[in-house]
């Protein structure tokens, strides 16, 4: 039911959110992120705690989400640019089966880990009400910021303001 609500809200709003820093109700900036364990599209279990000591960018998205699809190439580029300091974790909220999701990942040349939040439990914990939603976690395990809406991750102004630490290797 929650996933249907996310879909309906997303369709009805037309994903008008382009670049709005958002808040996470129940979790303030600087708080520890909510830990989770999810399977990736290849069946491996990924535990958020395994990335302690690195910058982590969580990107909640879906295959049917136009703005999500639009930001994939720049997410791929930022992941390649900051690979030594930051990991990008794409958290799929798609209702597609694993086979169809894997096909989408290959077609869009997505090389960063894509995790399957099949029942939407992680999205619920992170209060995802529209897609995409991105959360940056610092190496100490604190939430630095939350952004609702699609982002051009390669925009220099955006990078300077929001990705200074991961791009410069700061911890």
KARARA-V571042 format. One line per field, one symbol per residue. ss: DSSP state (H for helix, E for strand, L for the rest). phi: phi as a letter, one per 40 degrees, with the letter a starting at -180 (. if undefined). psi: psi as a letter, one per 20 degrees, with the letter a starting at -180 (. if undefined). Layout:
BEGIN
ss = ???
phi = ???
psi = ???
END
This chain:
BEGIN
ss = LHHHHHHHHHHHHLLLLLLEEELELLELLLLELLLLEEEELLLLEEEHHHHLLLEEEEEEELLLLHHHHHHHHHHHHHHHHLLLLEEEEEEELLLLLHHHHHHHHHHLLLLLEEEELLLLHHHHHLLLLLLLEEEEELLLLEEEEEEELLLLLLLHHHHHHHLHHHHHLLL
phi = .ccccdcccccccgfccbabdbbbcgacdgcccccabbccccgccbbdccbdgbcbbcbcaacccdcccccddccccccccbdcbabbbcbcbccccdccccccdcccfcbcdbbbbdcgccdcccfcbabcbbbbbcccgbccabbchcbccccdccdccbbdccccgcb
psi = ghhhggggggghijliognoprqopioqqirqrpqrpqqrijjqppphhijpiqppopoprqhioghghhigghggghghhjhiiqppopopjqjqrgghghgggghjloiqpoqomgijgggghjloiqqrpqppprhikqpgrppprqqniiphgggghikgghhijq.
END
